[in-house]
Amino acid sequence: MLKDLGTREKVIGAKQSRRAIRSGLAGEVFLASDADPHLTAPLLELCRQTHTPVTAGCSMRQLGQAAGIQVGAAVVTLLRTPETP
């Protein structure tokens, strides 16, 4: 699924991801396992409340590379496409 981060519409970072989740635009949220838990725990809870799928387990470096940026990323959110329920 990480390969989709390079080709699909996404937002990167906690603030933008939080907005996307709250507005119902988030299709799936990717959380880096080595990111600060103070940053990721509230997002994980928000995803649980909104029933947004979460994928964890990759490093910040892997997540940043998959998203096509030169730095690590703690959170990357794939946005829903029109055909995604």
OpenMM code with the backbone's topology and positions (N, CA, C; nanometers):
from openmm import Vec3, app, unit

residues = "MET LEU LYS ASP LEU GLY THR ARG GLU LYS VAL ILE GLY ALA LYS GLN SER ARG ARG ALA ILE ARG SER GLY LEU ALA GLY GLU VAL PHE LEU ALA SER ASP ALA ASP PRO HIS LEU THR ALA PRO LEU LEU GLU LEU CYS ARG GLN THR HIS THR PRO VAL THR ALA GLY CYS SER MET ARG GLN LEU GLY GLN ALA ALA GLY ILE GLN VAL GLY ALA ALA VAL VAL THR LEU LEU ARG THR PRO GLU THR PRO".split()
positions = [
    Vec3(0.0811, -0.1194, 0.0000),
    Vec3(0.0000, 0.0000, 0.0000),
    Vec3(0.0856, 0.1260, 0.0000),
    Vec3(0.2091, 0.1164, 0.0487),
    Vec3(0.2970, 0.2332, 0.0485),
    Vec3(0.3208, 0.2856, -0.0925),
    Vec3(0.3161, 0.1979, -0.1919),
    Vec3(0.3388, 0.2437, -0.3297),
    Vec3(0.2315, 0.3428, -0.3734),
    Vec3(0.1108, 0.3334, -0.3167),
    Vec3(0.0034, 0.4274, -0.3500),
    Vec3(0.0340, 0.5691, -0.3044),
    Vec3(0.1209, 0.5843, -0.2052),
    Vec3(0.1518, 0.7175, -0.1538),
    Vec3(0.2213, 0.8042, -0.2581),
    Vec3(0.2909, 0.7425, -0.3497),
    Vec3(0.3600, 0.8187, -0.4529),
    Vec3(0.2711, 0.8611, -0.5675),
    Vec3(0.1576, 0.7952, -0.5852),
    Vec3(0.0757, 0.8211, -0.7028),
    Vec3(-0.0614, 0.8806, -0.6734),
    Vec3(-0.1107, 0.8616, -0.5522),
    Vec3(-0.2461, 0.9099, -0.5205),
    Vec3(-0.2423, 1.0428, -0.4477),
    Vec3(-0.3554, 1.1105, -0.4458),
    Vec3(-0.3657, 1.2382, -0.3769),
    Vec3(-0.3556, 1.2156, -0.2267),
    Vec3(-0.2753, 1.3004, -0.1606),
    Vec3(-0.2464, 1.2799, -0.0194),
    Vec3(-0.2191, 1.4127, 0.0484),
    Vec3(-0.2189, 1.4081, 0.1805),
    Vec3(-0.1693, 1.5196, 0.2611),
    Vec3(-0.0621, 1.4638, 0.3525),
    Vec3(0.0347, 1.5486, 0.3854),
    Vec3(0.1474, 1.5069, 0.4675),
    Vec3(0.1514, 1.5948, 0.5914),
    Vec3(0.1658, 1.5297, 0.7053),
    Vec3(0.1773, 1.6030, 0.8306),
    Vec3(0.0545, 1.5883, 0.9180),
    Vec3(0.0741, 1.6160, 1.0473),
    Vec3(-0.0316, 1.5947, 1.1464),
    Vec3(-0.1483, 1.6912, 1.1288),
    Vec3(-0.1201, 1.8200, 1.1093),
    Vec3(-0.2286, 1.9184, 1.0993),
    Vec3(-0.3181, 1.8925, 0.9787),
    Vec3(-0.2560, 1.8735, 0.8630),
    Vec3(-0.3348, 1.8493, 0.7424),
    Vec3(-0.4093, 1.7165, 0.7517),
    Vec3(-0.3462, 1.6178, 0.8097),
    Vec3(-0.4120, 1.4880, 0.8262),
    Vec3(-0.5310, 1.4996, 0.9200),
    Vec3(-0.5149, 1.5719, 1.0294),
    Vec3(-0.6248, 1.5916, 1.1242),
    Vec3(-0.7447, 1.6575, 1.0545),
    Vec3(-0.7167, 1.7590, 0.9736),
    Vec3(-0.8243, 1.8264, 0.8994),
    Vec3(-0.8954, 1.7300, 0.8042),
    Vec3(-0.8163, 1.6495, 0.7332),
    Vec3(-0.8742, 1.5550, 0.6369),
    Vec3(-0.9599, 1.4500, 0.7076),
    Vec3(-0.9129, 1.4023, 0.8225),
    Vec3(-0.9888, 1.3010, 0.8971),
    Vec3(-1.1197, 1.3602, 0.9467),
    Vec3(-1.1118, 1.4775, 1.0090),
    Vec3(-1.2323, 1.5411, 1.0640),
    Vec3(-1.3349, 1.5762, 0.9569),
    Vec3(-1.2876, 1.6116, 0.8384),
    Vec3(-1.3800, 1.6503, 0.7314),
    Vec3(-1.4294, 1.5312, 0.6501),
    Vec3(-1.3824, 1.4109, 0.6818),
    Vec3(-1.4272, 1.2914, 0.6108),
    Vec3(-1.3578, 1.2678, 0.4783),
    Vec3(-1.2481, 1.3382, 0.4530),
    Vec3(-1.1765, 1.3237, 0.3264),
    Vec3(-1.0683, 1.2163, 0.3298),
    Vec3(-1.0351, 1.1686, 0.4499),
    Vec3(-0.9268, 1.0713, 0.4641),
    Vec3(-0.9727, 0.9323, 0.4232),
    Vec3(-0.8956, 0.8699, 0.3366),
    Vec3(-0.9238, 0.7329, 0.2972),
    Vec3(-0.8470, 0.6341, 0.3819),
    Vec3(-0.7206, 0.6658, 0.4108),
    Vec3(-0.6360, 0.5813, 0.4950),
    Vec3(-0.5240, 0.6667, 0.5519),
    Vec3(-0.4913, 0.6432, 0.6766),
    Vec3(-0.3870, 0.7191, 0.7453),
    Vec3(-0.2689, 0.6273, 0.7720),
    Vec3(-0.1497, 0.6739, 0.7370),
    Vec3(-0.0267, 0.5995, 0.7607),
    Vec3(0.0502, 0.6690, 0.8724),
    Vec3(0.0811, 0.5946, 0.9778),
    Vec3(0.1544, 0.6478, 1.0926),
    Vec3(0.2900, 0.5796, 1.1012),
    Vec3(0.3955, 0.6581, 1.1158),
    Vec3(0.5297, 0.6026, 1.1299),
    Vec3(0.5469, 0.5463, 1.2703),
    Vec3(0.6042, 0.4286, 1.2795),
    Vec3(0.6206, 0.3627, 1.4092),
    Vec3(0.7264, 0.4306, 1.4955),
    Vec3(0.8178, 0.5047, 1.4346),
    Vec3(0.9225, 0.5714, 1.5117),
    Vec3(0.8942, 0.7200, 1.5338),
    Vec3(0.7731, 0.7636, 1.5058),
    Vec3(0.7345, 0.9030, 1.5288),
    Vec3(0.7008, 0.9237, 1.6764),
    Vec3(0.7021, 1.0487, 1.7191),
    Vec3(0.6710, 1.0836, 1.8578),
    Vec3(0.5277, 1.0422, 1.8908),
    Vec3(0.5081, 0.9595, 1.9923),
    Vec3(0.3733, 0.9148, 2.0295),
    Vec3(0.2796, 1.0297, 2.0689),
    Vec3(0.3367, 1.1407, 2.1186),
    Vec3(0.2524, 1.2567, 2.1520),
    Vec3(0.1872, 1.3138, 2.0270),
    Vec3(0.2497, 1.2914, 1.9125),
    Vec3(0.1958, 1.3379, 1.7850),
    Vec3(0.0991, 1.2363, 1.7253),
    Vec3(0.1349, 1.1090, 1.7321),
    Vec3(0.0559, 1.0076, 1.6633),
    Vec3(-0.0628, 0.9541, 1.7435),
    Vec3(-0.0516, 0.9518, 1.8758),
    Vec3(-0.1604, 0.8963, 1.9583),
    Vec3(-0.2931, 0.9693, 1.9397),
    Vec3(-0.2961, 1.1032, 1.9400),
    Vec3(-0.4244, 1.1707, 1.9172),
    Vec3(-0.4821, 1.1428, 1.7781),
    Vec3(-0.3958, 1.1286, 1.6784),
    Vec3(-0.4436, 1.0972, 1.5439),
    Vec3(-0.4997, 0.9555, 1.5379),
    Vec3(-0.4331, 0.8642, 1.6058),
    Vec3(-0.4821, 0.7266, 1.6107),
    Vec3(-0.6197, 0.7212, 1.6762),
    Vec3(-0.6381, 0.7950, 1.7834),
    Vec3(-0.7681, 0.7992, 1.8517),
    Vec3(-0.8751, 0.8621, 1.7623),
    Vec3(-0.8401, 0.9684, 1.6923),
    Vec3(-0.9347, 1.0322, 1.6000),
    Vec3(-0.9752, 0.9353, 1.4890),
    Vec3(-0.8797, 0.8579, 1.4398),
    Vec3(-0.9098, 0.7578, 1.3367),
    Vec3(-1.0045, 0.6513, 1.3907),
    Vec3(-0.9841, 0.6113, 1.5141),
    Vec3(-1.0740, 0.5118, 1.5744),
    Vec3(-1.2149, 0.5676, 1.5857),
    Vec3(-1.2253, 0.6921, 1.6290),
    Vec3(-1.3567, 0.7553, 1.6452),
    Vec3(-1.4300, 0.7711, 1.5124),
    Vec3(-1.3559, 0.7980, 1.4065),
    Vec3(-1.4167, 0.8223, 1.2750),
    Vec3(-1.4151, 0.6992, 1.1854),
    Vec3(-1.3645, 0.5871, 1.2382),
    Vec3(-1.3568, 0.4611, 1.1626),
    Vec3(-1.2734, 0.4759, 1.0356),
    Vec3(-1.1654, 0.5532, 1.0458),
    Vec3(-1.0727, 0.5722, 0.9342),
    Vec3(-0.9643, 0.4656, 0.9430),
    Vec3(-0.9386, 0.3930, 0.8349),
    Vec3(-0.8351, 0.2895, 0.8373),
    Vec3(-0.6969, 0.3478, 0.8667),
    Vec3(-0.6191, 0.2762, 0.9469),
    Vec3(-0.4844, 0.3180, 0.9846),
    Vec3(-0.3866, 0.2066, 0.9515),
    Vec3(-0.2730, 0.2457, 0.8956),
    Vec3(-0.1638, 0.1525, 0.8711),
    Vec3(-0.0427, 0.2054, 0.9453),
    Vec3(0.0219, 0.1201, 1.0221),
    Vec3(0.1418, 0.1581, 1.0962),
    Vec3(0.2483, 0.0524, 1.0719),
    Vec3(0.3686, 0.0800, 1.1172),
    Vec3(0.4720, -0.0211, 1.1066),
    Vec3(0.5917, 0.0202, 1.0243),
    Vec3(0.5807, 0.1241, 0.9449),
    Vec3(0.6963, 0.1678, 0.8673),
    Vec3(0.7652, 0.2833, 0.9406),
    Vec3(0.8877, 0.3121, 0.9024),
    Vec3(0.9627, 0.4192, 0.9665),
    Vec3(0.9277, 0.5534, 0.9025),
    Vec3(0.9668, 0.6601, 0.9697),
    Vec3(0.9443, 0.7946, 0.9153),
    Vec3(1.0174, 0.8092, 0.7813),
    Vec3(1.1350, 0.7544, 0.7737),
    Vec3(1.2134, 0.7619, 0.6494),
    Vec3(1.1403, 0.6907, 0.5356),
    Vec3(1.0929, 0.5693, 0.5612),
    Vec3(1.0202, 0.4933, 0.4589),
    Vec3(0.8943, 0.5668, 0.4158),
    Vec3(0.8236, 0.6221, 0.5117),
    Vec3(0.6990, 0.6922, 0.4828),
    Vec3(0.7255, 0.8170, 0.3989),
    Vec3(0.8288, 0.8920, 0.4331),
    Vec3(0.8652, 1.0109, 0.3551),
    Vec3(0.9046, 0.9752, 0.2134),
    Vec3(0.9858, 0.8715, 0.1991),
    Vec3(1.0272, 0.8278, 0.0656),
    Vec3(0.9080, 0.7827, -0.0171),
    Vec3(0.8191, 0.7070, 0.0426),
    Vec3(0.7014, 0.6583, -0.0298),
    Vec3(0.6122, 0.7738, -0.0728),
    Vec3(0.6087, 0.8806, 0.0078),
    Vec3(0.5254, 0.9968, -0.0247),
    Vec3(0.5940, 1.0894, -0.1239),
    Vec3(0.7204, 1.0631, -0.1534),
    Vec3(0.7919, 1.1426, -0.2527),
    Vec3(0.8531, 1.2702, -0.1977),
    Vec3(0.8844, 1.2714, -0.0677),
    Vec3(0.9503, 1.3885, -0.0104),
    Vec3(1.0898, 1.3494, 0.0365),
    Vec3(1.1748, 1.4493, 0.0553),
    Vec3(1.3151, 1.4251, 0.0869),
    Vec3(1.3426, 1.4060, 0.2361),
    Vec3(1.2407, 1.4256, 0.3185),
    Vec3(1.2572, 1.4114, 0.4632),
    Vec3(1.1606, 1.3064, 0.5145),
    Vec3(1.1792, 1.2664, 0.6390),
    Vec3(1.0887, 1.1698, 0.6988),
    Vec3(0.9526, 1.2315, 0.7254),
    Vec3(0.8517, 1.1477, 0.7351),
    Vec3(0.7159, 1.1934, 0.7641),
    Vec3(0.6569, 1.1074, 0.8747),
    Vec3(0.5981, 1.1720, 0.9741),
    Vec3(0.5343, 1.0996, 1.0829),
    Vec3(0.3972, 1.0489, 1.0418),
    Vec3(0.3272, 1.1289, 0.9589),
    Vec3(0.1901, 1.0966, 0.9191),
    Vec3(0.1700, 1.1333, 0.7720),
    Vec3(0.1123, 1.0424, 0.6975),
    Vec3(0.0702, 1.0688, 0.5599),
    Vec3(-0.0702, 1.0127, 0.5463),
    Vec3(-0.1584, 1.0921, 0.4883),
    Vec3(-0.2978, 1.0504, 0.4725),
    Vec3(-0.3356, 1.0477, 0.3258),
    Vec3(-0.3794, 0.9313, 0.2805),
    Vec3(-0.4345, 0.9209, 0.1453),
    Vec3(-0.5761, 0.9756, 0.1487),
    Vec3(-0.6075, 1.0589, 0.0511),
    Vec3(-0.7413, 1.1154, 0.0436),
    Vec3(-0.8328, 1.0235, -0.0348),
    Vec3(-0.9589, 1.0319, -0.0027),
    Vec3(-1.0585, 0.9510, -0.0736),
    Vec3(-1.0654, 0.9953, -0.2193),
    Vec3(-1.0852, 0.8995, -0.3059),
    Vec3(-1.1114, 0.9298, -0.4453),
    Vec3(-1.2607, 0.9201, -0.4677),
    Vec3(-1.3130, 0.9772, -0.5735),
    Vec3(-1.4582, 0.9721, -0.5952),
    Vec3(-1.5157, 0.8307, -0.5934),
    Vec3(-1.4391, 0.7306, -0.6351),
    Vec3(-1.4911, 0.5950, -0.6352),
    Vec3(-1.4704, 0.5241, -0.5021),
    Vec3(-1.3986, 0.5864, -0.4072),
    Vec3(-1.3768, 0.5264, -0.2752),
    Vec3(-1.4950, 0.5561, -0.1855),
    Vec3(-1.5538, 0.4541, -0.1227),
    Vec3(-1.6681, 0.4789, -0.0336),
    Vec3(-1.6274, 0.5522, 0.0926),
] * unit.nanometer
topology = app.Topology()
chain = topology.addChain("A")
for resn in residues:
    res = topology.addResidue(resn, chain)
    for name in ("N", "CA", "C"):
        topology.addAtom(name, app.Element.getBySymbol(name[0]), res)
